[in-house]
Amino acid sequence: MFAIQITLFSLICILLALSLYFSFRSRRESDPARRGLFSARMNICMGLMLVLIAITQIFFFSESSFRRIFGTVLVLLGLFNLFAGIRNHGHFDRMLR
């Protein structure tokens, strides 16, 4: 159980770092297509990070209705970000080709 928590925490930190990296790259990019591509990658990383945070809230802490609601909201936000990121990534990737 402890190894799973450490793994999830490590993945959350990696995805946080990647989200920050792609955010900075998208803000500094002058080409609109590449800017959109970096924003899409940021959304994908952020969506995965939110889903992992929700998993830790729902499964690894004490039973609480607030934690369940908070975890559900994070799952919904994460899935929306993941879906939007994948859709936008495909759009901007086709633009660059």
Long-range contacts (C-beta under 8 A, 24 or more apart in sequence): 1-60, 5-56, 5-60, 8-52, 8-55, 8-56, 8-60, 9-56, 11-52, 12-49, 12-52, 12-53, 12-56, 15-45, 15-46, 15-48, 15-49, 15-52, 16-49, 18-42, 18-45, 19-45, 19-46, 19-49, 33-92, 33-95, 33-96, 34-92, 34-96, 36-88, 36-91, 36-92, 36-95, 37-89, 37-92, 37-93, 37-96, 39-88, 40-84, 40-85, 40-86, 40-88, 40-89, 40-91, 40-92, 41-85, 41-89, 42-85, 43-81, 43-82, 43-84, 43-85, 43-88, 44-81, 44-82, 44-85, 44-86, 44-89, 45-85, 46-78, 46-81, 46-85, 47-77, 47-78, 47-79, 47-80, 47-81, 47-82, 47-83, 47-84, 47-85, 48-78, 48-82, 49-78, 50-74, 50-75, 50-77, 50-78, 50-81, 51-75, 51-78, 51-79, 51-82, 53-78, 54-78
